[in-house]
Amino acid sequence: MTAKEYLSEIGNLRRRADVIRKRIADLNEDMTTIGAIEYDRDRVQTSPANRQEDKVIKIVDIKTQYEDELAQCYELEKEIIERINKLSKQIYVDILIRRFVELKPNNQMHTLGWIADEMGYSEDWIKHQYGLALTEFEGLWLN
């Protein structure tokens, strides 16, 4: 795995977290709804069953699983950010943070041109520094 692929995991984790948060919200809504009986079918019941209780138990189990996955996403993102912050030059940290952590609202990366404008440097200089930052990051963490 390259440094770029590894760092791109933040965007993937955030997109996954968005999906998990949506599922948790859906499950919360399901837990507050009341089950209804379908009267358009013949009902044959041989033993009493509490389907609503079974549904709530299943929802709670799934919600717990999603919350655990969400916590894992946050932990991995935190670990990646801590690794970025240990690079030797602050300019490397600033570029990688802007590129891989401070994502657009849709969790996509900003372009190097946008980063250059934000930081007040030329795009060519930022591209060069970005390459050096990725090389150092890869040398420190991925070997």
Buried (B, 14 or more C-beta within 10 A) or exposed (E): EEBBEBBBBBBBBBBBBEEBEEBBEEBEEBEEEEEEEEEEEEEEEEEEEEEEEEBBEEBEEBBEEBEEBBEBBEEBBEEBBEBBEEBEEEBBBBBBBBBBBEBEEEBEBBEBEBBBBEBEBEBEEBBEBBEBBBEBBBEEBEE
